[in-house]
């Protein structure tokens, strides 16, 4: 959100120096979007984040974990609240013979 505001202000600054008749309107509109609309969006998103951060109840669509995935399920995370299994590390590359190359 901050980066978008910076882009809008930089674009407004760019249009401010062009000198055509529509440029003051474009400059004002871009600054208005950066100052007013982004402020409202940032505030709304902050309030939504804060409201959701306090929730600790499990999602009602998740079932109790039996640690077994039914054959009809495509993936465990769709129905199981357990943490995902640990990732396996990729196999190391085969050893390379150490020798001089020509």
C-alpha positions in Angstrom: 0.0 0.0 0.0 2.9 2.3 0.8 4.6 1.6 -2.5 1.3 2.4 -4.4 1.1 5.7 -2.6 4.7 6.5 -3.5 4.0 5.7 -7.2 0.9 7.9 -7.2 2.9 10.8 -5.7 5.8 10.3 -8.0 3.4 10.3 -11.0 1.8 13.4 -9.7 5.2 15.1 -9.4 6.0 14.1 -13.0 2.7 15.5 -14.4 3.2 18.7 -12.3 6.1 19.7 -14.5 4.7 18.9 -17.9 2.9 22.3 -18.4 -0.2 21.1 -20.4 -3.7 22.3 -19.6 -4.9 18.9 -18.2 -1.7 18.4 -16.0 -2.9 20.4 -12.9 -6.1 18.3 -12.9 -4.2 15.0 -13.3 -1.7 16.1 -10.6 -4.5 17.0 -8.2 -6.4 13.8 -8.8 -3.3 11.6 -8.3 -2.5 13.3 -5.0 -6.1 13.0 -3.9 -6.0 9.3 -4.6 -2.8 8.9 -2.7 -3.9 11.0 0.3 -7.6 10.2 0.7 -8.4 6.9 -0.9 -5.3 5.0 0.1 -5.7 6.4 3.7 -9.3 5.0 3.8 -8.2 1.6 2.4 -5.2 1.4 4.7 -7.5 2.2 7.7 -10.1 -0.4 6.6 -7.5 -3.1 6.1 -5.9 -2.4 9.5 -9.3 -2.7 11.3 -10.1 -5.9 9.4 -6.7 -7.4 10.3 -7.0 -6.4 13.9 -10.5 -7.9 14.1 -9.3 -11.2 12.6 -6.1 -11.4 14.6 -8.1 -11.9 17.8 -9.9 -15.0 16.6 -8.6 -18.3 17.9 -11.5 -20.6 17.3 -11.1 -23.4 14.7 -12.7 -22.9 11.3 -16.2 -24.5 11.3 -15.5 -26.2 8.0 -12.6 -28.2 9.3 -13.1 -31.6 10.8 -11.3 -33.1 13.7 -8.0 -34.5 12.6 -7.7 -38.3 12.5 -4.3 -38.0 10.7 -5.8 -40.2 7.9 -6.8 -38.8 4.6 -9.9 -40.4 3.1 -9.4 -41.7 -0.4 -12.0 -39.2 -1.7 -9.9 -36.2 -0.5 -7.3 -34.6 -2.9 -5.2 -33.2 -0.1 -5.0 -33.3 3.7 -5.0 -29.5 4.2 -8.5 -29.3 2.8 -10.0 -31.2 5.7 -7.3 -31.5 8.4 -6.2 -28.8 10.8 -2.9 -30.6 11.6 0.3 -28.8 10.6 1.6 -30.1 7.2 4.1 -32.9 7.3 7.8 -31.8 7.3 9.2 -31.2 3.9 11.7 -33.7 2.6 15.0 -32.4 1.4 16.0 -33.0 -2.2 18.6 -35.7 -2.8 22.1 -34.3 -2.9 23.7 -34.2 -6.4 25.9 -37.1 -7.3 29.6 -36.7 -6.4 31.8 -35.3 -9.2 35.1 -36.9 -9.8 37.8 -34.5 -8.8 40.3 -34.4 -11.6 41.9 -32.0 -14.1 39.9 -31.2 -17.2 41.4 -30.2 -20.4 
